Amino acid sequence: MRQTIYSIISVEGRASIWAKCYDGMMIGVILLSLLPLMSKGTSPIMTGIEQIVAIIFAFDYLLRLATADFYLKKGSLSFWLYPLTFLALIDAISFLAALPLVNNSFRLLKVFRLIRSLRVFKIFRYSKNIQLIVTVLRKQSESLLLVAVFALAYIFISALVMFNLEPHQFHQFLDALYWATVTLTTIGYGDLVPQTDWGKLLTIFSSIIGIGVVALPAGIITAGYLEEITAREK
């Protein structure tokens, strides 16, 4: 029976009609669970939704815990290790945040309710496309990390140069970092702008560099995505 349950709730069993139905139902429940977070205050309807969703999430968590040995493949140790995995923690938070103890008793713990928005990460379990993107990000992590290091280094250097070029315009280094970030990402809010010619030239150069920096991750992810799709089709 546990093997049958695992074949329905696991990634490996998604070819079966029961697994697809379970995935579709859970995605719907996840989206439904976000409704209470979109409304101010409480109402009987939203409270009912919250309680029903919490029960379903708790049941899903128990099913996954009961079949943890099939997932982690570490024997009885799997039942102790599974609750510490990332997605298991998200699952636990998803239903624990709806407990009356958290919602009604302790004011400080009400901050914990905000963590309910992490429920959206549960969709990672049930979407093949999202899991494909996660796989691509994992395989291209070195290239993406290199781009991120280059971008952060350039932001710091350009901010340092601008901070010394126009100390009257940028009163603290954080202002220069803010300007460098919004310029490199080509957002350019315009609330902090250089006044000198050298400052304007640096802004032009940073904006041009920013186009390439923003395009690089998109190109890397797209190439990795196509490569992964081709490999899976073969």
N, C-alpha and C positions, 0 to 999 in steps of 0.2 A: 504493500500500500504506500509506504514512504517513497519507494522508487517511482510509482505512478504520480504521486503528488509532485515530486521533484521534476518529472518530465513535463509537467504542466506549468510550473512556476519558474523554471530555469530557462536560461538562454538557449541551451541545447535542444529543448523540446518545442521550439517555436514553429516548427513545421506542421504540428498537429492543429486541428481545428479547435480543440479545447484550450490549448495554450494561447492561440490567437484571441479567443474569446476572453480568456482571463486577462491578457494584456490590455485589450480594449476596455474591459470593465475597470481595471485599475487606473488607466489613464483618465477615464471619465471621473473616477472618484478623486483623483489628484486634482484635477481642474475644479471639481465641485468644492474641494476643501479650501480653495483659495477665495471663494465667495465671502466668507465671514471677514477676511482680511481687507476686503474692498468696501466694507460698510462701517460707519461710525456707530459706536454704541452697541447694544445687543438687542436682539428680538427673539421671540420664541422660535421662529423659523430658522434663524441663523444658529441659535443654540442647538436646535435639533439636528441640523446639518452637521455641526461640529461633533456632536456626540456619535452620530451614526458613522461618520467618516473615521473617527477615532477607533471605533469598534472594528471596522473593516481593516484599518491599518494594523491594529493589534493582532487580529487574526492572521493577516498576511505575515507579520513578523514571527508569530509562533510557528507557522508552516515552514518558513525559511530556517528557523532555528532547529526545528525537528528534522530537517533534511540537510543540516550543515555538513555532515560527513560526506555526502555526495558532492557538495560544492567545494569544500576545501581539501577533501581527500586526505585527511590526517587522522582518521580514526576517531576515537572518543574525544581526542584533544580538540577536534573541530568545534564541538559544542561550547567550549570555553573560549576559543579564539574568534568565532564568528561574531559575537556581540561587539568586538573591538574593531571590526572592519568599518570602513567609511560608510558604505551604504547601509550597514546594519545600524550604525549610530543615527543616520538620517531617519531610518525607519522608526527607531525608538523615540526620537524627538518628535516625530510626526504624531504619535498618539499620546505620549506623555504630556505634551504641552496642552492637551485638551482636558487634563484631569481637573476636577473641581478644586482640588487643593491649590493648583497653580492659578486657576482663574479667579477664585473667590477669597481665599484665606490670607495670603501673604502679599502685600503690595509690592514688595521688592521683587518677588518672583514673577510678577506680571510682565516684567521685561522679557522673561523667558518665552512668553507667548509670541514675541516678534520672531523667534526662531522658527515658528511654524511656516514662514515663507520658504524655508529650506525644503519643504515638501516637494517643491517643483523638481528638485534633483532626483526624486524617486522615478521620474519619467525616464531617466537614464536606463533603468532596468528593462523598460518595456518598448523602447524604440530602437530598432536596428540601425536607423540612420544616425541617431545620436551616438550610439556605440561605435559606429564606423568613424565618426568625426573624432571621438575620444581616442580611438586606435591610431588615427592619422596624427593627432596632436602628440601622442606618446612617441611615435616613430620619428616625427620631425622635431622632437623637443630640442635637440642640439642646435639645429639651424635656427629655430625660433628664439632660443636662448641667446644665440650670437647676435641676432638682430636686436633683441631687447637690451643687451649690454651695450651695443653700439648706440642705440637711441638714448639710453640713460647717460652714457658718457658724453654724447654730443649736447644733450640738454644741460648737463652740469657745466661743460666748458663754455657754451654760448651764454649761459646765465652769468658765469663768472666774468666773461668779457664785457657783457652789457652792464653788469653791476659797476664795473670800473669805468666804462665809457660814459655812463650817465648816472652818477651817484645822486644827482638832484631829482631825477625822475623815479628812480628805484631806491626807496629809502631803506629797505632791508633786503638781504639776499633771497629771502623767500619770495619777494615780489619778482625778482629776476628769474627765479626758478619757475614761478607761475607763468610769466611771460614766455619763457623758452618752451615750456610744455605746450601751451595753447598755440604757439607759433609753429612748432615742429609738427603738431598734429593738424595743422592747417585750419584750426577752428578760428583763431584770431578774434577774440571778443571785442578788442578795441578799447578796453578800459585802461590798459597800460600800453602806451605807445612811445617809441623813442622820438627825441626831438632833434638830435644831431644828425648830420649826414652819415657819419660812420655807423651810427645806430640804425638808421634806415637801411643802409646797405647790408648790415648784418641780418636785419629782419627779412630782407628779400632773399638772401642766401639761405637762411633757415627755412623759409617757406618752400623753396625749391627742393632742399634736402628732405623736407618733411614729406613731400609727395612720394619720393622714393622709399622712405622709411615706412610709410603707411602701406605702400603697394607691396613691399617685400613679403610680409607675413601672409597676405592674401594669395600671392603667387606660390609661396611654399605650401600652404594648406591645400590650394587647388591642385597642385601637381601631386601631392601626396594622396589626396582624395581620389584622383583619377587612377593613380598607380594601385591603390588598394582595391578599387572596384575591378580593375583589370585582373589583378591577382585572384580575386574571389571568383570571378567569372571563369577563369581558367581552371 
